[in-house]
Amino acid sequence: MTEISVRHTFQGSLDEVFEAVINADRYPYVSRLVHIHRLCLAKSGEKDGVGTQREVELGVVWFKEEFTLFDRPNRVDYKIFETRPHFDHQHGSFIFKKVGHKLIEVTWESCFIIPSQTIPPKIVSKVSGWMVKAAFKSALMVLDKKLQEKRQPKRLANKA
C-alpha cells in the first residue's frame, strides 16, 4: 500500500484557498494537462458537497472520484471508484488549516494500491509514491500560483 501526504502553504483566506483547490470550475484555467469535470452535483443540490462526482484526467491517468465527506472550508474526503490504468484507491483527503495571518496550509493525502504481477510490491509502492507525491506537490504549487495571479491587478497595455 502506498500512502502519500503533501503539504503546501498558500497565501489567502481559508474560503479563497478552499475554493481554489476544490472547485472543479477553476481547473480548466490551471493547466492544459489537468482536466477535471464535475459529473454530478452534491446530494444537497449544491455544486460541491458529499456525493459530488468528478472525472479527472491527469496526463495518461484517468479516474472518477466522489466526495465522501465535505466540511467547508476545513476538509474534503474522497474515494476514487473507477480508474485507468487500474489501481485500488483506499481513501483521499484535502485538509485546510489556518497557520498564520492569510496563510493556509493544505495537506493532500491519498492511500492506494497498484497491483502488479511482475514487479515486487515494495518497488511499485516506492516508485508510484515518489511519482504521485511529485504530482500532488506540483498541482498545489500551480494552484497557488494561479491564485496569486488572480489577485494581481490587470496591467493595461501601453498605447503609443
N, C-alpha and C positions, 0 to 999 in steps of 0.2 A: 504494500500500500504506500502511496506517495502522499505526503502531507506538505502543503505549501502555505506559507504565511509571508506576506509582503506588506510593508508599511511605507506610507508616503505622507508628508505633511504639506497641506495646501494652505494658501492664504485665502481667507474669505470667511463668510458666516457659515454656520452649521447648515442652514437651509440651502444656501447657494451651492455649497460643495456637495451636499446630498443630491440635489437636482442634477448637477453636472455629471455625477458618477452613475446615477440610477436611471435617469430619464432617457429612454431609448430614442426619443425625438431628436436629441442632441448629437447622437453618434454619427449621422451622415456627414457632419461637419468636422469630425475629429480626424479621420484617416481614411484613405482610399482602401486600405487593407482590412478595415474593420467594418462589417455591415451587421447592424442589429435592427431587427424589425419586430415590433410588438404584434403578436399573433392574436391575443385576446386580452381584454381588459380584466381588471381585478374582479373578484366575486362581488365586491361592493359597488361595482359600476364605474369606479374611478379608473384613470389610466393605469396607475401603478398601485399595487397592493397584493395581498395574498390572493393567489390564483392567476396573477398576470403571467402570461406565457410569452416568451420571446424566442425568435430564431436568430442564431448568431453564426456569422461566418468570419473566421479569422484565418485568412490565407487558405491553406489546404484543410483546415479543421472546420467542421460544421456541426452544430448541435441545437437542440431545443431545450429550454430551461423553463422552470416555473418557480415563482416566488412562493416560499412556504411560510415565511414569517416576514412581516412588514411593520417595523416600528419607526415611523418617520419622526425625526431625522437621525435616528441613532443606529439602526441595524436593519439589514435585509438578509435573509437566508434564502438559498435557492437550491434546487435539485435539478440536475441535468438528466433528462429522461430519454433522449434519442441522440445518437452520435454517429458521425462518420469522420475518420475511421472509428471503429468501436473502442470504447473504454467504459469502465464501470465507475460512475460518479457516486460518491457516498454522500457528500454534502459540501456546501459552499456558503460563505458569509462575507458581507461587507459591514464593517463596524466603523462608526464615525464617532470621534471623541474630541471635544474641545481641549486643547493643550496650552492655550495662551490667547492673548488678545488677537482675534481674527486669524488664529492658527487652528486648523482642524487636521487631526491625524486620522487617516483612512487605513484600515487594516483589511486586506483582501485575503481570505483563507479558502482553501479548497482541499478536498481529500478524494483520491481516485485510485483506481487500479487499471493498469494497461495490461491486458492478458497477452502472453507471448508463449508460443510453443517452442521457439528456437533460441531465444536469448534468456539467460538467467534472470529471474525476477529482481534481484538486487541491482543488476546493471540497468534494467529497464526503469526501475524506480529512480535511480540516481540520475540517469540521463534525462528522463522526462521531467523530473523535479527541477533540474537546472534550467531546462528549456521553458517550462511553464512559469517558473519564478521570474526569469528574464522578461517573458512576455507580459506578465502581470505588472512588473515594475515599469516597463516601457509604457503600457497602457495608462497607468496612473500618472506618469510624467507628462504624457501627451495631453491627457485631460486637464491637468493642472496648467500647462502652457496655454491651451485654448481658453481656459477660464480667465487667465491673466490677460490674454489678447483681447478678450471681450470687454474688459474693463478699460483698456487704453482708449483715449479719445481718438476719434477718427481724424486723420490728417487730411487736410484739403490739398489737392494738387495745386502747385504754383501756376498761376495763369499769367503768361507774359504777353 
